[in-house]
Amino acid sequence: MNQICRLSLCEQDLYGSKAYVLGRLFGDFNVPKGCALSTEFYSAFMKENGFTYSFDDYNGKNEEIQEFITASNFSKIQIKDILKTLTSCGLNKENQTYVVRSSATCEDLQKNSMAGILESFINLQNIDEVLTSIKECYKSLFSERALSYYEMNDYDLSKIKMSVIIQEYIEGQFSGVIFTTDTKNYDTNSTYINYVQGKCSDFVDSNTQSYFIKMDKSTMKITDTNQPKEGECHLPDEITKQLLLTAVEIEKKLGYPADIEWTYDGKDIYILQARPITTMKFERFTYEATEDDKKYRWFLAEQYPIYPLLEDFYRMSFTHRKEGIYRTGYGSQNAVIKQLNGYMYIGTGGMQNERELREAAIARLKLLADRNLGIFQDELLPKILIMKTQMDNFMEKELTDYEVADFLSTALNYSNFIDSAHWESVLGEEYIEEFHHYLEKLDIDINTEQLYNLIYCKTIKNKEREMLLNISDFFKEHIECTRILHSSDYPLIVYERLKYSENWIELEKLIGEYIKLYGMQNAGPKNNPANNLREKPYYIIDKIKSSMQQDGNLYYSTISMIQMKKEEEKSRILQLIPENKKSEFLEKLCLAEKTFASIDNHHYYCEDSSWGYLKMAISFAGSRLVELATLSNADDIYYLKFDEIFKSLQNEITSVDISGRKEKYMKQEKMIPPQPLFTVHDTEEKEPSTAPSTGTEVQMVAEDSKIILKGLSSLNRTVKGKILIGHCIPKQIEEECILVVRNGHGNDLFPVVGKVTGLIVSGGSPFDHMGIITREMNIPAIYYVSNAFEVLKTGDTVILNGEEGTISVI
């Protein structure tokens, strides 16, 4: 098989999409002359140099593999073939300069471009530099960034190979990228010409000032631009028009909107690369609202269509959530869903009889409290634990078809139960405030911090933090493990490298114990519910790194101090109240402790883990249906509905038209959903909200060049620092700050705990999950500061006074 050919002859399978597309354009457009080395050439190079690494080695031994490639040599025959082909292309002349570009089988595809991940090299002066650059392209297949990209996009490592393009180098006066359509507004009649003065790499690498020109294809007129009107940075008008005409012709030739790299050498325009615009959509659709629709305010949930299985899941989820919302009168959380051409819209609106529903729910919880029972710990958690135990058992053994179906059914019931019970659990957390009022009626003077100490008890999240601190201690005791931990920013790479350390067996045991208890929690970027540690254990690396930044001694001493203060506070109150009230006090304290524990437990069992179990059950079912030949790929299960999965596992269905559903989904991906679905203006007076009062009025006043914000503090500490507006907690923070967020829901403070000196929360509660963490880590926080986002801005210097519950903006 010929392993080298001219660009005009390149086949896509052997030479990758980049070389193939340039070959299609060659002859009709000005493409720099050159050739390409096939993936077979790459395979022969690796084989002849003794490449013995398996696919399982790629992530953990990527540096070793790259060193192997650096030390490897091309055979005399390979070098001869390269020189021969370059000569036939007219590229082996004296003073010839070259470009070497990657053209891997995994880049420049319809859905994934891998833009900038693999390497290219310009202005190479001789053949030796060309040969070195070819090896650098090969090495880039095994870079940390590339390997993580493969994992993120579920690439099959066995199919990833590298072709390399060798072309003449064109020195550009102007260079840039053309998008043949407007990708923001999906306007196919608009084209964006982006450019810099100089070579194209300066544009794509953002090394210099760039400019854009938006043009109308039909009129060839400029509709928007930021380029200078004259001077050396102004792209000549005739070149601008020529670029537009060239882009239109390339788009026509390829048959799709294209992202085109170009350069102009003062005489001619050259096309350096062209690939599909991966985010383009074409077909708009509209929706005519019904009278019932107009009761809600609608928004698009996601920018992409959802799979049939997830549509099924969301319908069930919202149905059960609505049951819980109506059972508790949380009208502000009332929502419905609508699916249009695969896109999910959520409609929000109030509810009738909200006040009565809330009062009835509070009355039910009071009946439980009168029996010293908490809604979550005593009523909901026992049922949750039964289902959790069943699902844990399913995951520890080989399952029959019936057991796979039973696992999936249990996981669905678990998810539905949690959706239905969520708001009752949230409402039950208000018992802490009720307990506070009870103490006040006993004439007990107690502030927020004292109340926190009194009801404090260790929870399942405490155990998690302590297990992570234990793993961190292991790293601190083993220098080589610590070195590997910090050797890469990519969790997958670190985790796989650790497998080759001499301490892996002991470390794997510690990690395994953690994952057994906490592996079903959402993990990965933004705690994505699509990921969990059972399936992707490498995401524990981020947790370990965060834990390494924490002071374990401070944590344990803080817990000990809280427990000591708890006993002191309990003894103080027992001394102050009459003898006939002591038994009642202890019973109510017990319920307050259970309520406190329910906050973390609810967070762990419900918000963090419910989707993890369902995701695992779906994965089990997908693998089983592949074994039964119902599916060819386990991930194709997302094109089924739940009833189809159950029937397939019971052999009632033996085949499903997956290809037809995939084709439909691909068409939906290219549709443009209306945003908003439609607009409705409120004309009727709404019933006043019956949401429970916080008991704290937030005020804002001006005072001697300071702005004072007030809220509820959970810790009597005062700190000074600069504000960082976060909305939610960022994954990384560079400098110490006082962080402003909207609430504690789903926020993970641990990755940045070393940088956060104080916290300002517009909603939330000192008793929510984040409130617990900040208290344990001795971080002052002020809650219910509703004006925070209107008044504060990033960079403001403030004094956060935990004693007064105030924020002074200096």
N, C-alpha and C positions, 0 to 999 in steps of 0.2 A: 504493500500500500504506500502511495506517495505521501510522505509526512510533511512536505513543504509545498506550498503552491502560491501563485499570485493571488492578490486580493480578489480579482474578478472571478476566480474559480472556487472560492471558499464555500464549503457546505456547512450548514448550521450545526449539525451534530458533531462534526469533527473539529470545527474551528470557532465555535461559540457565536453568539448573536452579534457581538460587536463587529467581528471580521466579516460575518455573513452579510450584514446590512451595508457595510462599506463596499463590499463586493457588488451588491445590487446597485449601488449608486455610482460605482466606478464606470466611467465612459460617458454617462449622461451628465455628470457633475464633476467639478474640479476636486477630486480626491487625491491627496498626495500618493504617488506611486509607492508600491511596496509589496510585501508578501506576508504570509502567516505560517507559523509552525503549528501543526495540528496537536490535538490531545494525544495522539499516538506517539508523536515526537516526545512529548512530555513523559509519557509512560515508559518509553524506551530509555530516556535519560535516567529516570529514577531506577529502573530495573538494572541497567548496566552498571550503575554505581553501587548496587547492593542494598536498595531500599527494602527493609524488612518490617517496617512498622505497620501495625494493624490499625484499623479505623478506631478502635478503642484507645489507641495510644495518642491520637491526634491532639486532644485537649490537654492531657497531662504532660505530654512530652513535646509540645509544639516548639519550644526553644531548641531542644535537641534536634528535632527534625530540620529546623531552619539552619542550624549549624552544619548538619549533614549536607544540605543543599549547597551551602557556601563552600564546603570542602570538596564537593563533587566536580567532575570535569566532563565536558562534552567530548565524545569520541572524535577521532580524526575524520571519520566518515560523516558525522553530523556537522562538523565545522565546514567540511568540504561542500556538503549539500547546501548549507546556508550561504556560503560565498557564491556558489554556482547560481543559486536562485536570485541573489541580490544583483549579480552581474547581468542576468537575463532581464532584470527589471530596470537596469540602468542605474543601479545604486551602489556601485563599487568603484566609484571614481575617486581621484585624488581630491582631498579636502571635502569629501562628502560628509554631511552631518545627518544624524538619524534620530528617530523617535522609536521607542519600544513601548507598546501598550499591552496590557492584559486583555484577554478575550476569553474569560473562563466560561464554562458551560452554565454557571449559576448567575451570571450578571446580564444586565440589559434585557430582562424578560418583561412580559406584559404586566406582571404584578409586582415584581421586585427588581429594582435597578442595581442595587449594591453600589450606588454612586459614591465614589471616593474611598471605597473600602479596599479595593485591590490596587496595585501599583502601576504607574506609568512613568516613563523617563524621557526627557527631551534633551535636545542639543547635544547628543552623544557624538564624540569626535572621531571615533575609530571602531574597528570591529571588536577589539578587546572590551571596550566599554559596552558595546552591544551585547556581547556574550555575558558579561557581568550583570547587565540589566535584565536579561532573560531569566537568569537565576534569581534575581531579586523579585521578579514577577512570580516565579514559582514559590518563593518563600512567602509572599504575601497571602497565598492560599492558606497558610498556617499561622497567620497573625492572630493575636488575641481577639481583635475586633472582628475579624472575619469568622473565626470559629464561633464566637458568641452570636453572630448574625445567623450562621447556619442553624444553630440550636433554636434561636428565637423564631425562625421561619420554618422549622421542621424539615430542613434539607436532609436528603439522604447522602451521607458522606461518601458512599461508594460511587456516587454518580458525579462527584465534583472533581473536575479536571481542568487543566489550564492550557489554553492555546495562547500564542503570543503573536502580536502584529509588529512587523518591522517596516517603517516607512521613512521617507525623506523628511527632514525637519524643515518647516517653513517658519521663518522669522516674521512675526506679525507686527504691523503698525497699530492695528486695532484687532481685538479678538473678543470673543464672548460666546453667549448661548442664546439661541432663539427658541422660544416656546411658541409653537404654531397656533396655539389656542390660549384663551384666557382661562386658566385653571381655577381661579377664584370664583368667577361668575359663570363658568362653563360656557363662555361665549366663543363659538367656533369661528366667528367673523373677525375676531381680534387676535393680533399677534404681538408678542412682546419680544423686542430685540434688546438684549442686555449686552453691555460691552465695557471693556477697559482699554486704556491705551497701552499697548504692548502685547505680550503673549497670553494665550488662553488660560494657562495654568494660574496666572495672576487673578483671573476672574473666578474660576471654580474653587480656588483655595482662599478667596477673599483676602488677597494680599495687598490690594490697592483699591483706590476709589473707583466705584463702578457707576454706570449710568443705565437708564432704561428708556426705551421709546416704545410706546403702545401705538399700534397702527390698525386702521380699518382695512381689511383685505379688499373689500369691494371698491372703495374710493381711493385707496392707497394714501390716505391722509393720516397725519399724526393726530391722535386724540388725547394723548397725555405723554409727558416726558419730564425728566429732571436734568437733561443734558444741557451744558452751556450753549448759549446761542451762537457763540463764535469762539475762536481760539484753537489751540492744538488738541484739546480734548473733545472738540465737536466732531461728530461723525459726519462726513460729507453727505449731503442730501442724495446724491446719485448712488452712493454706496448703500445708504439706508433703503432706497427703493429696490436696488438690486438684491439686497439681502431678503427683503420681503418676497419678491418674486421667486427667488431660489427656495425659500422656505415653503411657499405654496406648492411649488413643483415637487419638492421632496415629500411633502405630506401626501400629495396625490400619488406619487410613485409607490410609497410604502403602504398607503391605505389606512393610515391611522395618524392621529395627532402626534407630533414628534418633538423631542428635546434635542436640539441640534447644536453641536459645538462647531465654531467656525473661526477662521482667522483671515485677515486681509493684509497682504504683504506690500501694499502700495500700488499693486497692479491688478492682482486677481483675488477673488474670494475662494478660499479652500474649505471644504467640509472635512472636519477632523473626526466627527462621530455623530451618529444619530440613533436614538433609541425611543421606544414608546413612552409617552407621558402616562405614568402608572395611575395617576389619580383622576383621570378625566372621566366625566360623565356627559351623557348626550341627551337622553330623552326626559323631558319634563312631564310631570303629570299633575293634575289638579284634583281637588275634592270639593264637592258641594255639601255643605253642612246641613244636618237635620236639626230640627228644633231641640231635640234632646242633646245633640252635640253642643249647642250654644249655652248649655248650663255650665260648661267647663272652659277653662283656659288651657289650650293645647300647646305642647312643645315636642319637638323631635328628640327622642331619647338617644339615638345614635346616628352617626353620619353614614352608616352602612346598613344594609339589610340584615335581618337576623335569620338564623337557620330555622327550619321547620320545628326541630326539637326544642329549641330555645323559645320559639313562639308559643309552643305548647306549655312549656314551663312557666313563662311569664303570665299566661292567662290563668293558670292555676294559682300562681303566687299572688297575683293581684286579687283574685277572688277570695283567698283566705286572709289576705291582709285587710280586705274590706270588712270581712266578718269581725276581725279584731278591732278595727277602727270604729265600727258601729256599736260594738259591745262596750266601748270605752268613751265614746263621744269625742274623739280627736278629729273634729271636723277639718282642721287645717291640713290633716294628712290624707284626707279623702281623695282618691284618684281612681281613674279608669284608664284602660288602654285601648288603642285601636291600631290595627295592623293594615297598612296599605302598601301593596306591591312589595312586601317584605320589610318595609320600614315601620318601626314601632313609634307611635305617638302616645304621650301620656297627657291625660286631661285632669286638671286639678280643680276642685271646687268645694264649697262648704257642704253642710248637710242640715236637714231639718231636724228639729228637736235635739239639737246638740247639747243644750244645757241639761235637758231631762236625761239623756243618755249618759252624760258624764256623772250626774248625781246618782243615778242608779248603779253605775260602776263603782263609785266611791262607797256607796252603801254596801255593796257586795264585799268589797275589800275590808270594810269596817267589821263586818260579821266574822271574817277570817281573823282579823286582828284581835277581836274580842276573845277568840279562842287561842290567841298567841301564835297564829299561823301567818306566814308570809306567802304571798301569791306565787312567787317564783321558787323560793327554796323548798316550800312544803307542798305546793300543788303541782307546779309545772316541772321542776327539776327531776323528781322521781320518774315521771313518764319519759323525759328526755334521756335519762340514764339507761332506762330499759332498752330504748331503741339504739342508743349509742353502743351499748354492749353487744347487741345483736349484730350491728354493722362491723364492729371491730372483729368479732368472731368470723364473719364472712371473709374478711380480708386476710385471715391467717391460714386459709386452707384452700385446697382445690375444690371448685364448686361444680355441681351438676347444673344442667340447664334450669331445672326447677329452682335451685338455690340462687343462681344468678338473677332470675326473675324476682325471687323473694328479697334479695339484697336491694335491687332497684326499687321494688315496692316499698320496702322499709325506708330507704333514703328519701323517696318522694313523700312518704307520710311524715318523716322527720322534718323535712323542709316546710311542708304545708302546716304542720303543727306549730312550728316556730313562727311562721308568718302570721298565723291566727293569734298566737299568744303574746306577740311582741309588745303591743301597746298596753296590755294588762300588766305586764312586767314593768314597763316604764312607769305606769301610774302607781304601781305598788311601791316604787322607790320614794314616793312622797311621804311614806310613813316616817322617814327621818325627820322631816319638818314637823309632822304631827307629834313625834316623840319630843322634839325641842319645845313645842308649845306645852306639852304635858309637864316638862320640867319647870317651865316658867310659872305654871299654875301652882306648882309646889313651892314657889318663891325661891327657886334655885337660880342663882346668877351664873350663867354659863355662856361663853362666847363661842364663835364658830370653831376655833382651834380646839378648845376644850371639849366641845361636842364631838369633834372628829376623833380626838384621843379616846373618849369614852366608848364610842361604838366600834372602834377599830378592831378588826380581826384579820388574820392572814387568809388569803384566798388562793384560788387555783392559779391566778396570774402571779402571785408572789412566788409560788413554787416554780413557775416557768422562769422568772427572773433569776431565781437562785440556781436553777439548773444551767442557765446560760453563764452565770458568773462562775460556776464550777468548771464549765468547758473553757472559759477564758483563763482561769487559773492554770489549766493544763497547758494552754499555749504559752503562758508566761513562764512556766517551768521548763519548756522545751524550746530552746532558741531556734532550732531549725524549723519547727512548725510555725513559729512566729514570723520567721523570714518568708516562708512560703505564703503565709496569710497576707502579707503586705507586698507580695511580688506582683500582684495584678489587681486592677480595679474590677475585673470580671469574675463574679462568683463561680461560674462554671469552671474556669481555668484554675482558680485556686483550689477548688474542691478536688478536681482530677489530679492536680499536682500533689496534693496531700496524700493521695492513695499510694504514691511511690515513696513516701517517707518511712523511716524505720519505726515510727511511732503510730502508724496508721491503725493497726489492729486495736490498740488501746483507745485511740481517738474515735474510731468507728463505733466502738461499743458505747462511748459517752454520747455521741451524736444519735446513735440508734435508740438509746433510752429516751432522749429528748423527743425524737420524732415519733416514737410509739405513743407518747402522751399528747404531743402538740403538733403532730405532723399533718393534721387535717385543716389547720388554719390557712387562711389565704396568705400567699407568699409572693415574693418577687416584686417587680416595679409597681408602686402604688398599691401594694397588697392585692394584686390582681386575683379575683376569684377563680380565674382559669388555671391558676397555679396553686399547688400545695406541696408541702415538703415530702409527702409520701411518694409523689410522682417525680418531683424535682428537688431532691435533698440538697442540692448545691446552694439553694437560696438561704440555707442556714448561715452561709458565710457572712452575709450582710448583718445578720443578728449577732454573730460572734464578734465582728469588727466593732459594732456599736457597744456591745457589752465590754469589750476590751478598754473602751474609753471611760468606763464608769469606775468609780471608786467603790469597790466591794465593801471595804471596811466602813465607809461612810453609810452605805446602804444598811448593813447589819446593825451598826450602832444607832442609826436613826430608828430602825424597827424596834430595837431594844428600848430606846428612849420612849417611843410612843407607847409600848406595852407597859413600861413602868408608869408613865403618866396616866395611862388608862386605869391602872389599879389605884393610883393616888386619887384620881377623880372619882372613881367608884366609891372608895372609902370615904372621901369628903362628903359625897351626897348622902351616903348611908348614915353618916353622923348628923346630917342636917334634917332629915325627914323623920316623921313620927314612926314608931315601931310598927303600927298597924298599916303603914304604907310601904314598908320595905319589901315585902313579898311581891306586891304589885309592881313596884319599881324594877325589881330584878327580872320579872317576867317581861315587862315592856322593854327593858334593856336587851334581853335576849332576842326579842323580835327585831329591835333596831340593829343589832349585830347581824342577824340573818339578812336584813334588808341591805345593810352595807355590803355583805358578801355577795348578795345577788347582783350587784352592779357589775362586778368583775365576772362572775359566773355567767350572767346573761350575755356579756360581751363575748366571752370565750365560746360558750356552747351555741349561741345563736348567731351573732353577727360575724364571728370569725370562722365557724366550722360547718355551718349547715350546707353551704354549696360544695365544700370540699368532699363531703360524703357522697353527695349526689354525683359530683364529677367522677369520683372513683367508681361508683356503681355503673355509670354510663360507660366508663372505660372497660370495666369487666364485661359488660354486655356487648360492647363493640368487638372485643377480642373473641368472644364466644360466637358471635354471628359470622365472623370470618371463618372460624373453624367449621361452622355449619354450612359454609359456602353461600350464605344469604348476602354477605357483603364481601367485596374484594379488598377493602381497606377499612380498618377499625374506625377511623375518623369519619367515615361515611355515615355512621350512625346518626350524626347530627342532621341528616336529610330525612330521617324518619320521624314519626310521631310516637309518643309513648305506647299507645295501644298497639301500634305496629311492632314495636320491639317485643312487647309481651307475647303477641301472637306468633312472632317469629321464633321466640324461645320455646314456645309450645308446639312448634311445627305446624301451626295453622296457616302460616304464610311462608313460602319457600323462596320467593324472589320479589324484589321491589325495583321499580324503574328509577334507580339512582341517577343514571346518566341524564334522564329527562329533567330531574329536579336540579341537578347541578347546572344544566344549561339554563334553566329558568332563573336560578340564583345569579348566574353570571350576567344575565340580562338585567336583573334588578340592580346589580352593583353599578351599572352604567346609567341608571335612572337618577333624576334630580328631584328629590322630594320637596314639596312646598314647605317653606318656613316663613311665617307661621302657617299652620294648617288653614286657619282663618282667624279673623280678629273679632272679638266681641267686647263691647263696652258695657260695664255695669250700669244699669239704670234703676235697679231696685235696691232698696235699703236692706242691708244685711243684718241678721240677728247679731247682737253683740257677742263677742267671743267669751266663752266660759273657761278658757285656759286658766289654770290655777295661778294665782299671783305669787311672785317670788318673795314678796315682802320687802323688797329693796327698790326704792325709786332711784333711777339713774338720772343724775342732773349734770348740767354743764354750765359753768359760770366763768366770767372773766375776772381776774384778780391780779393787779400789778404786773402786767406783761406776762402772766402765766394763764394757761387754760387748765382748769381743774375738771377732770372727769372722775365720777364716783361709781363705785360698784361694791361687790361683796368679796372681801378678802378671805383666804383660807389659811394664811400664815402671817404671823407678826414679824415680818422682815421688810426692810426697806433697801431698795437697790436703785442705782442710777445707771442709765445706759442709753444706747441708740435704738430707735424703733426699726423693726423689720416687719412690713406688712406681708403676712403669709397666706391669708384666707384659710389654707390648710398648711400643715407643717411640711416645710421643704425637706427633700431627702438629704441635702447638703447645705450647710451654712458656713461661710468662710470666717466671719468674725463674730465675736460675742455680741449678743443683742437681747433686747426685750421684744419678744415675738407677739404679734397680734394675729389672732385666728378667730374664726366665727364660732366654732364649738369644738367639743372634744370628741365628737362622733367619728369613729374610725381613724382618728389621728394617732400616729406612732411617734412619740417624742424621742425614743431611744437613739435613733441614728444621729440626732443632733443635740443630745442632752448636754454635752460638754460645752456647747456654744450658747445655750439659752440660759440667761441669768434671771429672767422674769417672764411672765406670761400675762397677756391681757386678752380676755375672751368676751366677745360680744354677747354670746349666749352661754351654753354649757352650765356646769354646776361644780362646786367644790367637791361633790361626791360622785361625779362621773369618772369614767376610766382614766382620763387624762388628769383629772383632779387628784386622784389617788396617787398616780405616778409622781406628779409635781410635789406633792406633800412628802412622799417617801424620799425623794431626792433633794429635799430642802430648797425647792424653787418657789419663790413667792408668786402667787397668781391672783388676779382680780377678775371676777366674773360679772356677767350682766352689764357690761359697759356697752350699751346699745349704740352710743354715738362714736365708738372707737374708729370705725372705718370712714366716717365723715370728717372727723377732726384730726386724726393722726395720719402721718405720712412717713414713709421710709426715710430714715436719716434724722428725724426729730430726736432731740435729747430730752429724756423725761426722768422724773423721779417717781418710782413706784413705791408708795407708802403702804405696806401691808397692815400696819396698825390702824391707819385711818381709812383704808380702802380707797385711796385716791391716787390719781395719776396727774402729776404737774408737768406741763409742757413748757420747757424753758425757752 
